[in-house]
Amino acid sequence: MLSLVNNVLEMARIESGKMTVDTKPFDAGKLYVAIHEVLQK
């Protein structure tokens, strides 16, 4: 639950311009696996 709240707060910071998002290449397969693992918990 705390992780969800932190993610929402992080998105609010990004949208308000207080935080920037780096645009760099990433491994979509690893991202999928990480998201899947989080959702399985």
Secondary structure, 3 states (H helix, E strand, C coil): CHHHHHHHHHHHHHHHCCCCCCCCCCCHHHHHHHHHHHHHC
